[in-house]
């Protein structure tokens, strides 16, 4: 069969003169010669499959019969059999499309037309490029159709997020990830990490938290890790997360990107203005309550000016959209990474996120939280960044005499503990002591006063789970006026709390 005739028949893509003259007619992107060249190369030398097997799938081909031929070749090779025109012929004897092209003779012609198999990877890349362009065309049509539909349950932003999510997935799908890494290469990476930690202030291998003892305990915040910071209301979860976010972003700005991180902060509970007020209060060292009440002096404005100049350089981005789905978080995190860079993500807090389905029962809520924690871990791995998610604790803490939280207090789902690489609890004994004052003049009151003195302005970060290191307790100073956690300058046993 003449090669030109084959090209015309296989693709069914050569247009008539009338179509060619029609300015509104456009074919879907494809490259017939590349598809035939690759299939011929595979039929001549099955070893060429090793070069392209991680890139191409049957659906990447434009011509249906080429999809089936490639799938058959792949199955033969995976089973350890030889894929050739002879071995494949019997499988396509009744294939209508192939019979129209000459049956087994077409397979033989594919193989015979190949001069060299060294271009197999180039052919595969060309086929994949055409597939991507077809997908973009289809995505464009989907966006147009979605935009024309008016549904009560979906807003225009839902269409935007759908489009962004599909675009990112499409961009990521072409990257060949995974595969084996030699021990030699892995060891070199480990040495580079150790060298980088040696050169950084505080000797941390991950992203610094800006808190000396926490960095020492955790070694910084590591890419692809999911960290859970949990506590009862008023313990200071948001305060600690905000401090870490600001410290990290400030370190990035001051070091020119050598330390710290560009931070994304999903504040589902507080508005961006409220969060910014907390940061301004911390940076200017002025009580947040005084700022909100307007109870400030004239010279405080000079502190505001200085603080605002410092804050303007800090790469900290806040999204205060309420009731986001885990899919929307993933989409927006990808967008932030693409547009401004993203090295560290914080979610405040986990229970305010929604899954993809509708919640109707407590059992469904457990499944929903499981979906959310898996999604957060997937974001950490996909974007190769640490993700810190805040979480509420159950009321079981309040029923115990010892209020120090435990892993079993994590609310609604065991998957939080299971999916997390690190689980930390914020605990302030001062909060509980201030609400349990005994009768004045009694021995219990004297003991209570002693406890209050020891607990004054002291908070704890209890590391209850650490997949890559030891567990323990970190004592910190807490200043409630500016909602700031900082290092507690005291000499204590390095093994305290283990």
Secondary structure by P-SEA (a helix, b strand, c coil): ccaaaaaaaaaccccccccccccccccccccaaaaaaaaaaaaacccccccccccccccccccaaaaaaaaaaaaaaaaccccccccccccccccaaaaaaccaaaaaaaaaacccccaaaaaaaaaaaaaaaaaaaaaaaaaaaaaacccccccaaaaaaaaaaaaaaaaaccccccccccaaaaaaaaaaaaaaaaaccccccccccccaaaaaacccccccbbbbbbbcccccaaaaaaaaaaaaaaaaaaaccccccbbbbbcccccaaaaaaaaaaaaacccaaaaaacccccaaaaaaaaaaaaaaaccbbbbccccccaaaaaaaaaaaaacccccbbbbccccccccccccccaaaaaaaaaaaaaaaaaaaaaacbbbbbbbbbccccccccccccccccccccccccccccbbbbbbbaaaaaaacccccccaaaaaaaaaaaaaccbbbbcccccccbbbbbbbbbbbccccccccccccccccccc
